[in-house]
Amino acid sequence: MEVREAMNKGIISIDPNTRPIDAFEKMYKEGVRRLFVMDETENPVGVISYLDLVGMLGAFKPRTIVSNNLKIEDIMSKDIITISAEDKIEDAANLMLRADVSGLLVLENKKPVGVITKTDICRLVAAEILVPEY
């Protein structure tokens, strides 16, 4: 099975100038645990996860997070791990394990087209185990 068959189409993204509190709110509203950071031309420049934001809380007082000039670009990871839509699901799982990430940006013709997560892969495995093909 190819990554494109299991990926989430569409990418939930934010601007590099977004405040961390606004990123938290967007994650909650969208029901996701990571946001891809896109520049003005919709090119990916970073990724921020829920755990990144929670970890940041230890460095600042809560009131500071809301009121200061801290931006997502100040705390995002600039190392975006990607995979091709044509690659196999097994390759995505192995890449996530090796890179110790829970999601990959999916590219097609060098353009972002979706996201595949560990949860997506677990759903596939569960479906195969719970409803085996005959």
C-alpha positions as CSV (number, residue, x, y, z in Angstrom):
1,M,0.0,0.0,0.0
2,E,1.3,3.5,-0.9
3,V,1.4,6.4,1.6
4,R,-1.2,8.3,-0.5
5,E,-3.8,5.7,0.3
6,A,-3.5,6.2,4.1
7,M,-2.4,9.8,4.4
8,N,-4.6,12.7,5.6
9,K,-5.2,14.9,2.7
10,G,-4.7,18.6,3.3
11,I,-2.2,20.1,5.7
12,I,-3.1,22.1,8.8
13,S,-0.6,24.9,8.9
14,I,0.3,28.1,10.6
15,D,2.3,31.2,9.9
16,P,5.8,31.5,11.4
17,N,4.7,34.7,13.2
18,T,1.9,32.9,15.1
19,R,2.0,33.2,18.9
20,P,2.4,29.9,20.8
21,I,-1.0,30.3,22.5
22,D,-2.7,30.7,19.1
23,A,-0.9,27.5,18.0
24,F,-2.3,25.6,21.0
25,E,-5.8,26.9,20.2
26,K,-5.5,25.8,16.6
27,M,-4.3,22.4,17.5
28,Y,-7.3,22.0,19.9
29,K,-9.8,23.3,17.4
30,E,-8.5,21.1,14.6
31,G,-7.9,18.0,16.8
32,V,-4.3,17.6,15.8
33,R,-1.0,17.3,17.6
34,R,1.3,19.0,15.1
35,L,1.2,22.0,12.8
36,F,3.3,22.6,9.8
37,V,4.7,26.1,9.5
38,M,4.4,27.5,6.0
39,D,5.9,30.7,4.6
40,E,4.0,33.2,2.5
41,T,4.4,31.1,-0.6
42,E,3.0,28.0,1.2
43,N,6.4,26.3,1.4
44,P,7.1,24.3,4.6
45,V,9.7,26.0,6.8
46,G,9.1,24.1,10.1
47,V,6.9,22.0,12.3
48,I,5.7,22.5,15.8
49,S,4.2,19.7,17.9
50,Y,2.0,19.7,20.9
51,L,4.9,18.3,22.9
52,D,7.2,21.1,21.7
53,L,4.6,23.6,23.0
54,V,4.2,21.8,26.3
55,G,7.9,21.6,26.8
56,M,8.2,25.3,26.1
57,L,5.8,26.0,29.1
58,G,8.6,25.0,31.5
59,A,10.8,27.8,30.2
60,F,8.2,30.6,30.6
61,K,5.6,31.8,33.1
62,P,2.1,31.3,31.6
63,R,1.4,35.0,31.5
64,T,4.6,35.6,29.6
65,I,3.6,33.1,26.9
66,V,0.4,35.0,26.2
67,S,1.9,38.5,26.4
68,N,5.4,38.4,25.0
69,N,6.7,38.6,21.5
70,L,7.6,34.9,21.2
71,K,6.6,33.4,17.9
72,I,6.4,29.9,16.5
73,E,9.4,30.5,14.3
74,D,11.4,30.9,17.5
75,I,10.6,27.4,18.8
76,M,9.7,25.3,15.8
77,S,11.8,22.5,14.5
78,K,13.3,23.5,11.1
79,D,14.0,19.8,10.3
80,I,10.9,18.6,8.5
81,I,10.9,14.9,7.8
82,T,9.1,14.2,4.5
83,I,8.1,11.2,2.5
84,S,6.8,10.7,-1.1
85,A,3.2,9.9,-1.7
86,E,4.4,6.9,-3.8
87,D,6.4,5.4,-1.0
88,K,5.2,2.3,0.8
89,I,3.5,2.5,4.2
90,E,6.3,0.3,5.6
91,D,8.8,2.9,4.5
92,A,6.8,5.6,6.4
93,A,6.7,3.5,9.5
94,N,10.4,2.8,9.4
95,L,11.3,6.5,8.7
96,M,9.1,7.6,11.7
97,L,10.8,5.1,14.0
98,R,14.4,6.0,12.8
99,A,13.7,9.8,13.0
100,D,11.7,9.4,16.3
101,V,8.8,11.5,14.9
102,S,5.1,10.8,15.0
103,G,4.2,12.3,11.6
104,L,5.6,12.9,8.2
105,L,4.8,15.6,5.6
106,V,3.8,13.9,2.4
107,L,5.1,15.3,-0.9
108,E,4.0,14.7,-4.5
109,N,6.1,16.4,-7.2
110,K,8.0,18.2,-4.4
111,K,4.7,19.8,-3.2
112,P,3.1,19.1,0.2
113,V,-0.2,17.1,-0.3
114,G,-0.9,15.6,3.1
115,V,0.3,14.1,6.4
116,I,0.8,10.5,7.5
117,T,1.0,9.8,11.3
118,K,1.7,6.8,13.5
119,T,-2.0,6.8,14.3
120,D,-2.8,6.3,10.6
121,I,-0.5,3.4,10.4
122,C,-1.9,1.8,13.7
123,R,-5.4,2.1,12.2
124,L,-4.3,0.1,9.2
125,V,-2.7,-2.6,11.3
126,A,-5.7,-2.8,13.6
127,A,-8.0,-3.1,10.5
128,E,-5.9,-5.9,9.2
129,I,-5.8,-7.8,12.5
130,L,-9.4,-7.2,13.5
131,V,-10.9,-7.7,10.0
132,P,-8.6,-10.1,8.1
133,E,-9.0,-10.6,4.5
134,Y,-10.2,-14.1,3.4
